[in-house]
Structures are given as C-alpha cells and as structure tokens.
C-alpha cells in the first residue's frame, strides 16, 4: 500500500493506493494518524478510490484509526468506497460504523 496525504481547509485527506492487508500498512497508517493528532489535525477523510482490496486486518486498521481519532476528539470519514470494499463493510456490519460519502467533496462538507 502507498499512502499519500493532502490538506483542504484543515481537513486531512489520506489517499491509500493498492491493497490494505496489515503488516507494515497498519504501522504506516497508525503512525500517520498519530502525527496528525499531535499537530491538532483531527478531521480525516480516507479516500478509498484507489484501494484494490482490503482484508480483515485492513478493516481493523480503519476501525483503529476511527477509534484513535474519536478518543482524541476527532472524526474519520470514508470517501469513494469501491464496490468490493463496500460489500466487505456491509457483510461485517461496519457500514453502520463509518460515515461514508460518494465523493471527497461531500465528505469534506460533512465536517461543516
């Protein structure tokens, strides 16, 4: 997994690319989120458009990110969730846990 980030009006947009399968991926995302929290950037959108696949460990990484941000007074939202990942979120009932949006712009507006 490759991870890039950008900012829009103080909201961090993370753009993972490839497969989210755990291992080093978990550490990269976890460390990145803690860095943002330390910088007092607690509004995060994860753009999943370029994620090909995610296993249960990948889902755990998302849940951990959500929990970490909420425990620090922040929020994590998902944008452009692919069909494969959406079906995974539906099967695991996690679709009700995450706020999910069709576009990054909609996710950004939801913080207002």
C-alpha positions in Angstrom: 0.0 0.0 0.0 1.2 3.5 -0.8 -0.2 6.4 1.3 -0.3 10.0 0.3 -1.9 12.8 2.1 -3.1 16.4 1.4 -5.0 19.0 3.3 -8.1 21.0 2.5 -9.1 23.8 4.9 -7.5 22.0 7.9 -9.0 18.6 7.0 -6.6 15.8 6.2 -7.3 13.7 3.1 -5.5 10.3 3.1 -5.2 8.5 -0.2 -4.1 4.9 0.2 -3.4 3.0 -3.1 -3.1 -0.7 -3.6 -4.1 -3.4 -1.1 -4.6 -2.8 2.7 -3.6 -6.1 4.2 -2.0 -5.3 7.5 1.7 -5.8 8.4 3.7 -2.6 7.6 0.5 -1.0 6.3 -1.0 -0.9 9.8 2.0 0.8 11.1 2.2 3.4 8.4 -1.5 4.4 8.8 -1.4 4.3 12.6 1.8 6.5 12.7 0.4 8.9 10.2 -2.8 9.4 12.2 -0.9 10.0 15.4 1.3 12.5 13.7 -1.8 14.4 12.6 -3.3 14.3 16.1 -0.1 15.6 17.5 -0.4 18.5 15.1 -4.0 19.0 16.2 -5.4 17.9 12.9 -8.3 15.7 13.9 -10.6 15.7 10.9 -9.6 13.0 8.5 -11.1 11.7 5.2 -9.8 8.4 3.8 -10.3 8.3 0.0 -10.6 4.6 -0.9 -11.0 5.0 -4.6 -7.6 3.5 -5.4 -7.7 0.7 -2.9 -8.0 -2.6 -4.8 -8.6 -4.9 -1.9 -8.7 -5.0 1.9 -8.8 -8.0 4.2 -10.0 -8.2 7.8 -6.7 -6.8 9.0 -7.3 -3.8 6.7 -10.7 -3.3 8.3 -9.1 -3.5 11.7 -6.7 -0.7 10.6 -9.7 1.5 9.6 -11.5 0.8 12.9 -8.4 1.5 14.9 -8.0 4.8 13.1 -11.6 5.7 13.8 -11.2 4.9 17.5 -7.9 6.7 17.8 -9.4 9.9 16.3 -12.6 9.8 18.3 -10.7 9.2 21.5 -8.8 12.4 20.7 -11.9 14.5 19.9 -11.6 14.0 16.1 -13.5 12.2 13.4 -12.7 9.9 10.4 -14.9 9.6 7.3 -14.6 7.4 4.2 -15.0 8.6 0.6 -15.3 6.9 -2.7 -15.6 3.4 -1.3 -15.2 0.8 -4.0 -17.9 -1.9 -4.5 -15.6 -4.6 -3.2 -14.9 -2.7 0.0 -18.5 -1.6 0.4 -19.6 -5.2 0.3 -17.0 -6.1 2.9 -18.2 -3.3 5.1 -21.8 -4.4 4.6 -21.1 -8.1 5.4 -19.3 -7.1 8.6 -22.0 -4.5 9.5 -19.2 -1.9 9.7 -21.1 0.2 7.1 -23.1 1.5 10.1 -20.0 2.5 12.0 -18.4 4.6 9.3 -19.7 7.8 7.7 -19.2 7.1 4.0 -19.6 9.5 1.1 -19.6 9.2 -2.7 -17.0 11.9 -3.2 -14.2 13.6 -1.2 -16.0 16.9 -1.6 -19.2 15.6 0.1 -17.0 14.1 3.0 -15.3 17.5 3.4 -18.6 19.3 3.5 -20.0 16.9 6.2 -17.5 18.4 8.7 -19.1 21.9 8.5 
